[in-house]
Amino acid sequence: MPQNEYIEEHQRRHGKRLDHEERMRKRAAREVHKASAVAQKTIGLKAKMLNKKRRAEKIQMKKTLKAHEERDVKKATTSSDPDTALPTYLLDREGQKDAKALSSAVKERRKDKAARYSVPLPQVRGIAEDEAFKVIKTGKRKQKGWKRMVTKPTFVGESFTRKPPKLERFVRPMGLRYKKAHITHPELKASFNLPIVSVKKNPQSPLYTQLGVLTKGTIIEVNVSELGMTTTTGKVVWGKYAQVTNNPENDGCVNGVLLMSS
């Protein structure tokens, strides 16, 4: 390991602080004030070099802002080859290049793609980290507190292998792991006990998704091959998304509703 990568190595072994993101945000907010204080105190050749550097940064920022503003401007498009003759019916027309219209069309397309599924629970209650994680004291004198035990139900894959205990930061107890879920088909009005394939998205945070935490509102992928569902082309559907509709830690089981594409 190179000598200058000890911080990255420590983060890889023990993880980051729980308030790491907040500290980075505050540090970035302080940078502006620090740069201003340095600029006011610097004199001589260092001041010239600093001013040159800040001037280049401001020019780049203005170019970026101008590029964003040009999206709203409508420009008349001209033919790429001026010698090319236009048809008679196009002579009185003037082509418009509306960059904002194009970008908004792309955004609408993305929105339509995302809204293909009608989610039963669009909003859920936020869960604090103290509620989902329990601090485990480690070390000879139990003074280190970087380990966490997940107190919520989780899903881990079939091929999951635990890390060595000294390197494992998040402990997921065996008693809180689930492999199957009771999924209700909204059209058939029937429930099926289906195997869970993966956790697609947990609305609480990306960390919960990565750990496979199952809370109310989580989008999971289930194996629906035994239901005999097929696509319009006749292919058998193997996996479909479902949303967890209960609190698994209270009920002792995972209940959900299958998401049907609209």
C-alpha positions as CSV (number, residue, x, y, z in Angstrom):
1,M,0.0,0.0,0.0
2,P,1.4,3.4,-0.9
3,Q,2.2,5.6,2.1
4,N,-0.1,8.4,1.1
5,E,-3.3,6.3,0.9
6,Y,-3.6,5.5,4.6
7,I,-6.9,7.5,4.9
8,E,-8.6,5.5,2.1
9,E,-7.3,2.3,3.6
10,H,-8.8,3.2,7.0
11,Q,-12.1,4.1,5.5
12,R,-12.2,0.9,3.6
13,R,-11.6,-1.1,6.7
14,H,-13.6,0.7,9.3
15,G,-16.0,2.8,7.2
16,K,-16.7,6.6,7.4
17,R,-18.0,8.5,10.3
18,L,-21.8,8.7,10.5
19,D,-21.7,12.5,10.1
20,H,-19.1,12.4,7.2
21,E,-21.5,13.9,4.6
22,E,-22.5,16.7,6.9
23,R,-18.9,17.5,7.7
24,M,-18.0,17.6,4.0
25,R,-21.0,19.9,3.3
26,K,-19.9,22.3,6.1
27,R,-16.3,22.3,4.9
28,A,-17.4,23.1,1.4
29,A,-19.5,26.0,2.7
30,R,-16.5,27.4,4.7
31,E,-14.2,27.3,1.7
32,V,-15.7,30.5,0.2
33,H,-15.1,32.5,3.4
34,K,-11.6,31.1,3.7
35,A,-10.7,32.0,0.1
36,S,-12.1,35.6,0.7
37,A,-10.0,36.0,3.8
38,V,-6.9,34.9,2.0
39,A,-7.5,37.2,-0.9
40,Q,-7.9,40.2,1.3
41,K,-4.6,39.5,3.2
42,T,-2.4,38.5,0.3
43,I,0.0,41.1,-1.1
44,G,2.7,41.3,-3.8
45,L,3.5,38.5,-6.3
46,K,1.3,36.0,-4.5
47,A,-1.7,38.3,-4.8
48,K,-1.1,38.6,-8.6
49,M,-1.0,34.8,-9.0
50,L,-4.1,34.4,-6.8
51,N,-6.0,37.0,-8.7
52,K,-5.1,35.4,-12.0
53,K,-6.3,32.1,-10.7
54,R,-9.6,33.5,-9.4
55,R,-10.2,35.4,-12.6
56,A,-9.9,32.2,-14.6
57,E,-12.4,30.5,-12.2
58,K,-14.9,33.3,-12.6
59,I,-14.6,33.3,-16.4
60,Q,-15.3,29.5,-16.4
61,M,-18.3,30.0,-14.1
62,K,-19.8,32.8,-16.3
63,K,-19.4,30.5,-19.3
64,T,-21.3,27.7,-17.5
65,L,-24.1,30.1,-16.5
66,K,-24.3,31.4,-20.1
67,A,-24.6,27.9,-21.4
68,H,-27.5,27.3,-19.0
69,E,-29.2,30.5,-20.0
70,E,-28.9,29.7,-23.7
71,R,-31.3,26.8,-23.3
72,D,-34.2,29.2,-23.0
73,V,-33.2,31.2,-26.2
74,K,-34.9,30.2,-29.5
75,K,-32.5,30.4,-32.4
76,A,-33.3,30.3,-36.1
77,T,-31.6,27.3,-37.7
78,T,-29.8,27.9,-41.0
79,S,-29.1,25.3,-43.6
80,S,-25.8,23.6,-43.3
81,D,-25.1,24.1,-47.0
82,P,-26.1,27.5,-48.3
83,D,-26.0,26.3,-51.9
84,T,-28.7,23.8,-51.3
85,A,-32.0,24.8,-52.8
86,L,-35.1,24.7,-50.6
87,P,-38.5,23.5,-51.8
88,T,-41.1,26.2,-52.5
89,Y,-43.3,25.2,-49.5
90,L,-40.3,25.7,-47.1
91,L,-39.2,29.1,-48.3
92,D,-41.6,31.1,-46.0
93,R,-40.7,28.9,-43.0
94,E,-38.0,29.5,-40.6
95,G,-36.7,26.5,-38.6
96,Q,-36.5,27.0,-34.9
97,K,-34.0,25.4,-32.6
98,D,-35.4,25.5,-29.1
99,A,-32.9,23.8,-26.8
100,K,-35.2,24.1,-23.8
101,A,-38.0,22.4,-25.6
102,L,-35.6,19.5,-26.5
103,S,-34.4,19.1,-22.9
104,S,-37.9,19.4,-21.5
105,A,-39.0,16.7,-23.9
106,V,-36.2,14.4,-22.7
107,K,-37.3,15.2,-19.1
108,E,-40.9,14.4,-19.9
109,R,-39.9,11.1,-21.4
110,R,-37.9,10.2,-18.3
111,K,-40.8,11.2,-16.1
112,D,-43.2,9.0,-18.1
113,K,-40.8,6.1,-17.9
114,A,-40.5,6.5,-14.1
115,A,-44.3,6.9,-13.7
116,R,-45.0,3.6,-15.5
117,Y,-45.7,2.0,-12.1
118,S,-48.3,3.3,-9.7
119,V,-46.9,2.9,-6.3
120,P,-49.4,2.0,-3.5
121,L,-47.4,4.0,-0.8
122,P,-46.0,7.2,-2.4
123,Q,-44.8,8.6,1.0
124,V,-43.5,6.8,4.1
125,R,-42.3,7.9,7.5
126,G,-38.6,8.6,7.9
127,I,-36.5,6.3,10.0
128,A,-33.7,7.7,12.2
129,E,-30.3,5.9,12.2
130,D,-30.6,5.4,16.0
131,E,-33.8,3.3,15.3
132,A,-32.3,1.2,12.5
133,F,-28.7,0.7,13.9
134,K,-27.5,-0.3,17.3
135,V,-23.9,0.6,18.3
136,I,-21.7,-2.3,19.1
137,K,-18.7,-1.6,21.4
138,T,-15.6,-3.4,20.4
139,G,-11.9,-3.6,21.4
140,K,-10.2,-4.9,24.5
141,R,-11.8,-2.4,26.8
142,K,-15.0,-1.9,24.7
143,Q,-14.1,1.7,23.8
144,K,-14.4,1.6,20.0
145,G,-17.9,2.2,18.6
146,W,-17.6,1.9,14.8
147,K,-19.6,-1.3,14.5
148,R,-23.4,-1.2,13.9
149,M,-26.0,-4.0,14.3
150,V,-29.0,-3.6,11.9
151,T,-32.2,-3.9,14.0
152,K,-34.5,-4.0,11.0
153,P,-35.4,-7.0,8.9
154,T,-33.0,-7.5,6.0
155,F,-32.6,-9.6,2.8
156,V,-29.2,-11.0,1.8
157,G,-28.6,-13.1,-1.3
158,E,-28.1,-16.9,-1.5
159,S,-24.4,-16.5,-2.2
160,F,-23.8,-14.0,0.7
161,T,-20.7,-14.6,2.8
162,R,-19.9,-12.5,5.9
163,K,-16.7,-10.6,6.1
164,P,-14.3,-11.5,8.9
165,P,-15.7,-10.1,12.2
166,K,-12.8,-7.7,12.6
167,L,-13.6,-6.0,9.2
168,E,-17.4,-6.3,9.3
169,R,-19.0,-2.9,10.1
170,F,-22.7,-3.7,9.6
171,V,-23.9,-6.9,11.3
172,R,-27.2,-8.3,10.0
173,P,-28.5,-10.9,12.4
174,M,-29.6,-14.3,11.0
175,G,-32.9,-14.1,12.9
176,L,-33.9,-10.9,11.0
177,R,-33.2,-12.2,7.5
178,Y,-36.1,-12.9,5.2
179,K,-36.1,-14.9,2.0
180,K,-39.8,-14.9,1.1
181,A,-42.6,-12.3,1.0
182,H,-46.4,-12.5,0.9
183,I,-47.2,-10.6,-2.4
184,T,-50.7,-9.6,-3.4
185,H,-51.6,-9.5,-7.1
186,P,-53.8,-6.3,-7.5
187,E,-55.8,-7.7,-10.4
188,L,-56.2,-11.3,-9.2
189,K,-57.0,-10.2,-5.6
190,A,-54.9,-13.1,-4.4
191,S,-51.7,-13.4,-2.3
192,F,-48.7,-15.6,-3.1
193,N,-45.6,-16.6,-1.0
194,L,-42.8,-15.6,-3.5
195,P,-39.0,-15.7,-3.1
196,I,-37.3,-12.4,-2.8
197,V,-34.7,-11.8,-5.5
198,S,-33.2,-8.4,-4.5
199,V,-33.9,-5.1,-2.8
200,K,-34.3,-2.6,-5.6
201,K,-34.7,0.7,-3.6
202,N,-35.3,1.6,0.0
203,P,-36.8,5.2,0.2
204,Q,-34.9,5.9,3.5
205,S,-31.4,6.1,2.1
206,P,-29.0,4.4,-0.4
207,L,-27.2,2.8,2.5
208,Y,-30.4,0.9,3.5
209,T,-30.7,-0.3,-0.1
210,Q,-27.1,-1.5,-0.1
211,L,-27.6,-3.4,3.1
212,G,-31.0,-4.9,1.9
213,V,-33.0,-3.4,4.8
214,L,-36.7,-4.1,4.5
215,T,-38.9,-1.3,5.7
216,K,-42.3,0.0,4.8
217,G,-42.3,1.4,1.2
218,T,-39.2,-0.6,0.1
219,I,-39.3,-1.7,-3.6
220,I,-38.2,-5.3,-3.9
221,E,-37.9,-7.7,-6.8
222,V,-39.7,-11.1,-6.4
223,N,-39.6,-14.3,-8.5
224,V,-43.0,-14.6,-10.2
225,S,-42.1,-17.5,-12.5
226,E,-44.6,-19.8,-10.6
227,L,-47.5,-17.4,-11.4
228,G,-47.2,-18.1,-15.2
229,M,-47.1,-14.4,-16.2
230,T,-46.1,-13.7,-19.8
231,T,-45.3,-10.7,-21.9
232,T,-47.1,-9.5,-25.0
233,T,-44.6,-11.5,-27.1
234,G,-45.2,-14.7,-25.1
235,K,-42.1,-14.8,-23.0
236,V,-42.4,-15.9,-19.4
237,V,-41.9,-13.1,-16.8
238,W,-39.3,-14.2,-14.3
239,G,-39.0,-11.2,-11.9
240,K,-41.3,-8.3,-11.1
241,Y,-41.2,-5.4,-8.6
242,A,-43.3,-5.2,-5.5
243,Q,-43.6,-2.7,-2.7
244,V,-43.6,-3.6,1.0
245,T,-46.8,-2.4,2.6
246,N,-46.3,-3.4,6.2
247,N,-43.7,-3.0,9.0
248,P,-41.9,-6.4,8.9
249,E,-40.3,-5.9,12.3
250,N,-43.7,-5.7,13.9
251,D,-45.5,-8.4,12.0
252,G,-42.8,-11.0,11.6
253,C,-43.4,-11.3,7.9
254,V,-43.0,-9.3,4.7
255,N,-46.3,-8.3,3.0
256,G,-46.4,-6.4,-0.3
257,V,-48.3,-5.5,-3.4
258,L,-47.1,-6.3,-6.9
259,L,-46.4,-3.3,-9.1
260,M,-48.2,-3.5,-12.4
261,S,-47.1,-1.4,-15.4
262,S,-49.7,1.1,-16.5
